[in-house]
Amino acid sequence: MSNFIPVNEPLLDGNEKKYLCECIDTGWISSEGPFVQRLEKEFAARVGRRFGIAVANGSVALDAAVAALDLGPGDEVILPTFTIISCAAAIVRAGATPVLVDSESDTWNMDLSQVEQKITSRTRAVMAVHIFGLPVDMDALLAITQPRGIKVIEDAAQMHGQTCRDQPCGSFGDMSTFSFYPNKHITTGEGGIIVTDDEGLAERCRSLRNLCFKPEKRFVHEELGWNFRMSNLQAAVGCAQLERLDTFITRKRQMGCRYDELLVGVPGIQKPLVRTAWAENIYWVYGLVLDDGVPYDAEEAIRRLAAQGIGCRPFFWPMHEQPVFRRMGLFTGESYPVAERLARRGFYLPSGLALTETQIRRVADVTRGVLVS
């Protein structure tokens, strides 16, 4: 379908091509190239952190963060059930135990009241995951964790440029991670970054991403790491994208407001919150949740929209309902009704930075037609 509107299309019309040509002209294409360190330094500064460690993607950023904190067997890590599987997978692969909490029905973020209820003597960390456009109230979370000495990993994969009570997302807790996947506000194609203020954790992450080579004797290894390195080519794109982050954030908020205007009066949907007491929505994606009175689910809505040339994507499927974890005997008998409803009745509309005003109007018109008919 020639006029199909994809769920995401990145915007790559800044200095991306110029910086990529510089990599090719100089021969610096590997992880040893100068753009990697530039991206680490500039991105860390942007989110108010001392150190940045660029990695191959946002999922391995979580793996490295969990490993750097020495989380393992006997340790419990609290996280939302409504998230991408990368979060729980990092915990499970480390041998630690994921402990789940449900979501808030309005922000779609983790329910902090349940976090306090789930803390035990074995709780070592909380993984706070910011969802879709609004952040977790990090001040409230840290008020729970800090007095107890519980570590915090802030998964800010979707929150480039967002703030929480005027502090940058990515500046909270012991470590924060971001993704640079093509649907993020900053993309490197594939890629991610870990940021922290702790020099020891930063050095540990640098070692883990680079096979734990020893500086003094490169091919003698005391422990196993991974090749999680980012290439200079990827970092070059990231540097160009970072230069335009403020413009991208303004654009995303304009898109969110435009969808709000065009979908006024459409029955049967919950739209994203515009703001909370601690943040204004950044609209990483524009999500909709179907009311219970709508006689079909998100999967059917997505099918109907696709038939008319509109690409959409479902919300996350909860961790406690993942077949892979059930086969491991995890989360047996557990139920989280808000997350279950979001998974079945939530989806998001095309939200990429390259989306035009004409496309937004068409998406809204088709969505209105599908939901009203």
C-alpha positions, 0 to 999 in steps of 0.5 A: 500500500503506497500511502501506508503510514508506518507506526514510526519513521525516524527523522535523519535530516541533520548532521547524520550524513556529514558525521557518517562520511567523516567516519568513512573518510577517516577510517574510524568505524569501530568502537574505538572511534572518537564519536563514541566518547563524544556521545558518551560525554555529551549525552551524560551531560545532557541528563546530568550524569558524570559518566556515560557508557555507550552500548549495542542496544537498550536491552544489553544496557539493562544486562550490564547494569544488573551485572554491575550491581552484582545482582544474582541468586537470592536477590529480589528486584521489583519492577512493573509487570507492564514493560518490555521483556528486556527488563525482566530478562536481565534480572532472570539471566543474572539469576535474581528473582523478578518481583512484579507490581501492577500499573496505574490506570491513568499514567500506565506507570508502575504503582508505587504503593505496591512497590512498598508492599513487595519489599522484603529482606531480600529486595536488593533493587527496584527497576523503575521503567518510564512508560510511553511519555510520562515518567514514574514519580522518581522522588516518591520512589526514592523516598521508599528505596533510599532509607532502606538502602535499595538500589534503583535502576532507572529504565529511561529508554523512552524518555530522552529529554523528559524531566521529572519535577524539573530534573532530567530523566536519566539522572535518578537512582544508581544507574539509568539506561536509554535505548537508541532504537529507531523509534526513540527520540534519539536513534543510532539505528541500534544502540543504547547507553548507561549513565551513572554518577558512580565512577566504580559502576561506570568502570565496571560497565565499560569492562563488562561491555568489552569482554572484561579485557584487562588493561595490563594483559588484554587476553587474560580474563578474570571474569566473563563479559560481553561484546556490547560495544557501540560502533563509531558509525552508530555514535556519529548518528547519535551525536547528530540526533542529540544536537536536535533533541530540543527540537524533537521534544517540541515536535513530539509534544505538538504531535500529541496535542494535535492528536488530542485536538483531532480525537476530541469527542471520539467515544470509547477511548482513553487518551494519554494524560497531558500531565501529572504533578511531576511531568508534562507528557512527552508523547514518545508514542500516542497511546489509546486504551479502548473502553470496556464497552467497545465490542472488540480488543486492541488486536482487532482495532489494529487490524481494522486500522491496518486495513486502511493503511494505518500502522499501529502497535499493541501495548506491552504484554505483561511479564506474568503472562509471558509463556517463557517465564511461566515455563520457568515457574515464575509468577504462578497464580499472580494477577495484575488486572490493570496491566492485563487490561492495558495489554488487551485494550491498549495500542498506539498510533503512528508517532514517529518524528517524520510524521507530517501534519497531513498524515496526523490528520489522516490517522485521526480521521481513520481512527475516528471512523474505525471507532465510531462505526 
